[in-house]
């Protein structure tokens, strides 16, 4: 699953806005990952512990569970998990998406207000 933000020209807004958006994306990613870990099935705990949020130099954020069996656990809707459930990453991402544009807008505005002082 990839979520892209389009129509936002951060070059025009400047370095402070780019940094603010990057910070907000990272913080949002951390919050999503915390919810995802709560929903992640647990057998040995290895899958849950592997959850990570990585931000690249351009500010893009990737949330993942980089173990070879994660996709099978995530996509198997028929499995019975005593702890956790399938779609443990997708569901938190989908819940966060509606508020993400507002959070990014507030981060940009905050960076512009800070620059005006």
mmCIF file of the C-alpha atoms, coordinates in Angstrom:
data_MODEL
# 
_entry.id   MODEL 
# 
loop_
_atom_site.group_PDB 
_atom_site.id 
_atom_site.type_symbol 
_atom_site.label_atom_id 
_atom_site.label_alt_id 
_atom_site.label_comp_id 
_atom_site.label_asym_id 
_atom_site.label_entity_id 
_atom_site.label_seq_id 
_atom_site.pdbx_PDB_ins_code 
_atom_site.Cartn_x 
_atom_site.Cartn_y 
_atom_site.Cartn_z 
_atom_site.occupancy 
_atom_site.B_iso_or_equiv 
_atom_site.pdbx_formal_charge 
_atom_site.auth_seq_id 
_atom_site.auth_comp_id 
_atom_site.auth_asym_id 
_atom_site.auth_atom_id 
_atom_site.pdbx_PDB_model_num 
ATOM 1   C CA . UNK A 1 1   ? 0.000  0.000   0.000  1.00 0.00 ? 1   UNK A CA 1 
ATOM 2   C CA . UNK A 1 2   ? 1.335  3.407   -0.938 1.00 0.00 ? 2   UNK A CA 1 
ATOM 3   C CA . UNK A 1 3   ? -0.178 6.704   0.135  1.00 0.00 ? 3   UNK A CA 1 
ATOM 4   C CA . UNK A 1 4   ? 0.871  9.725   -1.916 1.00 0.00 ? 4   UNK A CA 1 
ATOM 5   C CA . UNK A 1 5   ? 0.292  13.396  -1.285 1.00 0.00 ? 5   UNK A CA 1 
ATOM 6   C CA . UNK A 1 6   ? -0.197 15.294  -4.522 1.00 0.00 ? 6   UNK A CA 1 
ATOM 7   C CA . UNK A 1 7   ? -0.800 18.922  -5.385 1.00 0.00 ? 7   UNK A CA 1 
ATOM 8   C CA . UNK A 1 8   ? 1.505  20.269  -2.704 1.00 0.00 ? 8   UNK A CA 1 
ATOM 9   C CA . UNK A 1 9   ? 4.392  22.352  -4.023 1.00 0.00 ? 9   UNK A CA 1 
ATOM 10  C CA . UNK A 1 10  ? 6.753  22.431  -1.064 1.00 0.00 ? 10  UNK A CA 1 
ATOM 11  C CA . UNK A 1 11  ? 9.513  24.003  -3.135 1.00 0.00 ? 11  UNK A CA 1 
ATOM 12  C CA . UNK A 1 12  ? 7.453  27.181  -3.374 1.00 0.00 ? 12  UNK A CA 1 
ATOM 13  C CA . UNK A 1 13  ? 6.671  27.095  0.353  1.00 0.00 ? 13  UNK A CA 1 
ATOM 14  C CA . UNK A 1 14  ? 10.312 26.839  1.330  1.00 0.00 ? 14  UNK A CA 1 
ATOM 15  C CA . UNK A 1 15  ? 12.624 24.824  3.530  1.00 0.00 ? 15  UNK A CA 1 
ATOM 16  C CA . UNK A 1 16  ? 10.737 25.421  6.779  1.00 0.00 ? 16  UNK A CA 1 
ATOM 17  C CA . UNK A 1 17  ? 7.522  24.059  5.262  1.00 0.00 ? 17  UNK A CA 1 
ATOM 18  C CA . UNK A 1 18  ? 9.326  21.006  3.854  1.00 0.00 ? 18  UNK A CA 1 
ATOM 19  C CA . UNK A 1 19  ? 10.810 20.287  7.267  1.00 0.00 ? 19  UNK A CA 1 
ATOM 20  C CA . UNK A 1 20  ? 7.443  20.793  8.984  1.00 0.00 ? 20  UNK A CA 1 
ATOM 21  C CA . UNK A 1 21  ? 5.737  18.385  6.587  1.00 0.00 ? 21  UNK A CA 1 
ATOM 22  C CA . UNK A 1 22  ? 8.525  15.852  7.082  1.00 0.00 ? 22  UNK A CA 1 
ATOM 23  C CA . UNK A 1 23  ? 8.182  16.098  10.866 1.00 0.00 ? 23  UNK A CA 1 
ATOM 24  C CA . UNK A 1 24  ? 4.407  15.712  10.676 1.00 0.00 ? 24  UNK A CA 1 
ATOM 25  C CA . UNK A 1 25  ? 4.632  12.711  8.360  1.00 0.00 ? 25  UNK A CA 1 
ATOM 26  C CA . UNK A 1 26  ? 7.137  11.057  10.687 1.00 0.00 ? 26  UNK A CA 1 
ATOM 27  C CA . UNK A 1 27  ? 5.040  11.769  13.803 1.00 0.00 ? 27  UNK A CA 1 
ATOM 28  C CA . UNK A 1 28  ? 1.911  10.507  12.058 1.00 0.00 ? 28  UNK A CA 1 
ATOM 29  C CA . UNK A 1 29  ? 3.819  7.410   10.989 1.00 0.00 ? 29  UNK A CA 1 
ATOM 30  C CA . UNK A 1 30  ? 4.892  6.786   14.567 1.00 0.00 ? 30  UNK A CA 1 
ATOM 31  C CA . UNK A 1 31  ? 1.302  7.104   15.800 1.00 0.00 ? 31  UNK A CA 1 
ATOM 32  C CA . UNK A 1 32  ? 0.028  4.777   13.081 1.00 0.00 ? 32  UNK A CA 1 
ATOM 33  C CA . UNK A 1 33  ? 2.741  2.239   13.880 1.00 0.00 ? 33  UNK A CA 1 
ATOM 34  C CA . UNK A 1 34  ? 1.846  2.334   17.585 1.00 0.00 ? 34  UNK A CA 1 
ATOM 35  C CA . UNK A 1 35  ? -1.768 1.483   16.734 1.00 0.00 ? 35  UNK A CA 1 
ATOM 36  C CA . UNK A 1 36  ? -0.605 -1.138  14.260 1.00 0.00 ? 36  UNK A CA 1 
ATOM 37  C CA . UNK A 1 37  ? 1.579  -2.859  16.835 1.00 0.00 ? 37  UNK A CA 1 
ATOM 38  C CA . UNK A 1 38  ? -1.418 -3.028  19.164 1.00 0.00 ? 38  UNK A CA 1 
ATOM 39  C CA . UNK A 1 39  ? -3.368 -4.828  16.412 1.00 0.00 ? 39  UNK A CA 1 
ATOM 40  C CA . UNK A 1 40  ? -0.487 -7.008  15.211 1.00 0.00 ? 40  UNK A CA 1 
ATOM 41  C CA . UNK A 1 41  ? -0.888 -10.732 15.873 1.00 0.00 ? 41  UNK A CA 1 
ATOM 42  C CA . UNK A 1 42  ? 1.531  -12.183 18.401 1.00 0.00 ? 42  UNK A CA 1 
ATOM 43  C CA . UNK A 1 43  ? 2.946  -15.671 18.399 1.00 0.00 ? 43  UNK A CA 1 
ATOM 44  C CA . UNK A 1 44  ? 6.624  -15.226 19.241 1.00 0.00 ? 44  UNK A CA 1 
ATOM 45  C CA . UNK A 1 45  ? 6.514  -11.408 19.200 1.00 0.00 ? 45  UNK A CA 1 
ATOM 46  C CA . UNK A 1 46  ? 9.013  -11.212 16.335 1.00 0.00 ? 46  UNK A CA 1 
ATOM 47  C CA . UNK A 1 47  ? 6.495  -9.754  13.869 1.00 0.00 ? 47  UNK A CA 1 
ATOM 48  C CA . UNK A 1 48  ? 5.313  -7.088  16.301 1.00 0.00 ? 48  UNK A CA 1 
ATOM 49  C CA . UNK A 1 49  ? 8.880  -6.106  17.217 1.00 0.00 ? 49  UNK A CA 1 
ATOM 50  C CA . UNK A 1 50  ? 9.859  -5.769  13.549 1.00 0.00 ? 50  UNK A CA 1 
ATOM 51  C CA . UNK A 1 51  ? 7.455  -2.863  12.897 1.00 0.00 ? 51  UNK A CA 1 
ATOM 52  C CA . UNK A 1 52  ? 9.359  0.216   11.809 1.00 0.00 ? 52  UNK A CA 1 
ATOM 53  C CA . UNK A 1 53  ? 8.949  3.760   10.551 1.00 0.00 ? 53  UNK A CA 1 
ATOM 54  C CA . UNK A 1 54  ? 11.683 4.944   8.203  1.00 0.00 ? 54  UNK A CA 1 
ATOM 55  C CA . UNK A 1 55  ? 11.986 8.413   6.706  1.00 0.00 ? 55  UNK A CA 1 
ATOM 56  C CA . UNK A 1 56  ? 14.174 9.044   3.670  1.00 0.00 ? 56  UNK A CA 1 
ATOM 57  C CA . UNK A 1 57  ? 16.142 12.185  2.827  1.00 0.00 ? 57  UNK A CA 1 
ATOM 58  C CA . UNK A 1 58  ? 13.201 13.591  0.851  1.00 0.00 ? 58  UNK A CA 1 
ATOM 59  C CA . UNK A 1 59  ? 10.852 13.271  3.839  1.00 0.00 ? 59  UNK A CA 1 
ATOM 60  C CA . UNK A 1 60  ? 8.910  10.255  2.549  1.00 0.00 ? 60  UNK A CA 1 
ATOM 61  C CA . UNK A 1 61  ? 7.890  7.868   5.303  1.00 0.00 ? 61  UNK A CA 1 
ATOM 62  C CA . UNK A 1 62  ? 7.601  4.102   5.038  1.00 0.00 ? 62  UNK A CA 1 
ATOM 63  C CA . UNK A 1 63  ? 5.859  1.927   7.602  1.00 0.00 ? 63  UNK A CA 1 
ATOM 64  C CA . UNK A 1 64  ? 6.692  -1.750  7.403  1.00 0.00 ? 64  UNK A CA 1 
ATOM 65  C CA . UNK A 1 65  ? 7.096  -5.091  9.088  1.00 0.00 ? 65  UNK A CA 1 
ATOM 66  C CA . UNK A 1 66  ? 10.199 -6.377  7.304  1.00 0.00 ? 66  UNK A CA 1 
ATOM 67  C CA . UNK A 1 67  ? 9.944  -10.075 8.094  1.00 0.00 ? 67  UNK A CA 1 
ATOM 68  C CA . UNK A 1 68  ? 9.351  -12.521 5.284  1.00 0.00 ? 68  UNK A CA 1 
ATOM 69  C CA . UNK A 1 69  ? 5.990  -13.786 6.571  1.00 0.00 ? 69  UNK A CA 1 
ATOM 70  C CA . UNK A 1 70  ? 4.405  -10.406 7.460  1.00 0.00 ? 70  UNK A CA 1 
ATOM 71  C CA . UNK A 1 71  ? 2.364  -10.136 4.279  1.00 0.00 ? 71  UNK A CA 1 
ATOM 72  C CA . UNK A 1 72  ? 0.859  -13.598 4.808  1.00 0.00 ? 72  UNK A CA 1 
ATOM 73  C CA . UNK A 1 73  ? -0.196 -12.787 8.362  1.00 0.00 ? 73  UNK A CA 1 
ATOM 74  C CA . UNK A 1 74  ? -1.483 -9.362  7.290  1.00 0.00 ? 74  UNK A CA 1 
ATOM 75  C CA . UNK A 1 75  ? -3.584 -10.647 4.401  1.00 0.00 ? 75  UNK A CA 1 
ATOM 76  C CA . UNK A 1 76  ? -4.984 -13.886 5.849  1.00 0.00 ? 76  UNK A CA 1 
ATOM 77  C CA . UNK A 1 77  ? -8.509 -12.947 6.893  1.00 0.00 ? 77  UNK A CA 1 
ATOM 78  C CA . UNK A 1 78  ? -9.312 -16.570 7.755  1.00 0.00 ? 78  UNK A CA 1 
ATOM 79  C CA . UNK A 1 79  ? -6.635 -16.999 10.429 1.00 0.00 ? 79  UNK A CA 1 
ATOM 80  C CA . UNK A 1 80  ? -7.685 -17.049 14.058 1.00 0.00 ? 80  UNK A CA 1 
ATOM 81  C CA . UNK A 1 81  ? -5.324 -14.924 16.150 1.00 0.00 ? 81  UNK A CA 1 
ATOM 82  C CA . UNK A 1 82  ? -5.722 -15.084 19.950 1.00 0.00 ? 82  UNK A CA 1 
ATOM 83  C CA . UNK A 1 83  ? -3.903 -11.735 20.021 1.00 0.00 ? 83  UNK A CA 1 
ATOM 84  C CA . UNK A 1 84  ? -4.202 -9.278  17.138 1.00 0.00 ? 84  UNK A CA 1 
ATOM 85  C CA . UNK A 1 85  ? -5.806 -9.529  13.727 1.00 0.00 ? 85  UNK A CA 1 
ATOM 86  C CA . UNK A 1 86  ? -5.254 -9.422  9.984  1.00 0.00 ? 86  UNK A CA 1 
ATOM 87  C CA . UNK A 1 87  ? -4.912 -6.012  8.292  1.00 0.00 ? 87  UNK A CA 1 
ATOM 88  C CA . UNK A 1 88  ? -2.967 -4.808  11.336 1.00 0.00 ? 88  UNK A CA 1 
ATOM 89  C CA . UNK A 1 89  ? -1.174 -2.109  9.316  1.00 0.00 ? 89  UNK A CA 1 
ATOM 90  C CA . UNK A 1 90  ? -3.723 -1.274  6.651  1.00 0.00 ? 90  UNK A CA 1 
ATOM 91  C CA . UNK A 1 91  ? -6.539 -0.560  9.101  1.00 0.00 ? 91  UNK A CA 1 
ATOM 92  C CA . UNK A 1 92  ? -4.592 2.007   11.199 1.00 0.00 ? 92  UNK A CA 1 
ATOM 93  C CA . UNK A 1 93  ? -3.367 3.699   8.004  1.00 0.00 ? 93  UNK A CA 1 
ATOM 94  C CA . UNK A 1 94  ? -6.917 3.935   6.669  1.00 0.00 ? 94  UNK A CA 1 
ATOM 95  C CA . UNK A 1 95  ? -8.164 5.373   9.963  1.00 0.00 ? 95  UNK A CA 1 
ATOM 96  C CA . UNK A 1 96  ? -5.418 8.036   9.924  1.00 0.00 ? 96  UNK A CA 1 
ATOM 97  C CA . UNK A 1 97  ? -5.830 9.124   6.297  1.00 0.00 ? 97  UNK A CA 1 
ATOM 98  C CA . UNK A 1 98  ? -8.870 11.402  6.723  1.00 0.00 ? 98  UNK A CA 1 
ATOM 99  C CA . UNK A 1 99  ? -7.096 13.660  9.227  1.00 0.00 ? 99  UNK A CA 1 
ATOM 100 C CA . UNK A 1 100 ? -3.661 13.641  7.568  1.00 0.00 ? 100 UNK A CA 1 
ATOM 101 C CA . UNK A 1 101 ? -4.287 16.548  5.130  1.00 0.00 ? 101 UNK A CA 1 
ATOM 102 C CA . UNK A 1 102 ? -5.410 18.778  8.008  1.00 0.00 ? 102 UNK A CA 1 
ATOM 103 C CA . UNK A 1 103 ? -2.382 17.826  10.083 1.00 0.00 ? 103 UNK A CA 1 
ATOM 104 C CA . UNK A 1 104 ? -0.062 18.621  7.185  1.00 0.00 ? 104 UNK A CA 1 
ATOM 105 C CA . UNK A 1 105 ? -1.799 21.937  6.535  1.00 0.00 ? 105 UNK A CA 1 
ATOM 106 C CA . UNK A 1 106 ? -1.446 22.887  10.199 1.00 0.00 ? 106 UNK A CA 1 
ATOM 107 C CA . UNK A 1 107 ? 2.241  21.955  10.108 1.00 0.00 ? 107 UNK A CA 1 
ATOM 108 C CA . UNK A 1 108 ? 2.781  24.180  7.063  1.00 0.00 ? 108 UNK A CA 1 
ATOM 109 C CA . UNK A 1 109 ? 0.878  27.068  8.611  1.00 0.00 ? 109 UNK A CA 1 
ATOM 110 C CA . UNK A 1 110 ? 2.806  26.676  11.834 1.00 0.00 ? 110 UNK A CA 1 
ATOM 111 C CA . UNK A 1 111 ? 6.103  26.816  9.944  1.00 0.00 ? 111 UNK A CA 1 
ATOM 112 C CA . UNK A 1 112 ? 4.989  29.962  8.118  1.00 0.00 ? 112 UNK A CA 1 
ATOM 113 C CA . UNK A 1 113 ? 3.876  31.636  11.354 1.00 0.00 ? 113 UNK A CA 1 
ATOM 114 C CA . UNK A 1 114 ? 7.160  30.735  13.037 1.00 0.00 ? 114 UNK A CA 1 
ATOM 115 C CA . UNK A 1 115 ? 9.055  32.204  10.094 1.00 0.00 ? 115 UNK A CA 1 
ATOM 116 C CA . UNK A 1 116 ? 7.068  35.434  10.307 1.00 0.00 ? 116 UNK A CA 1 
ATOM 117 C CA . UNK A 1 117 ? 8.143  36.060  13.905 1.00 0.00 ? 117 UNK A CA 1 
# 
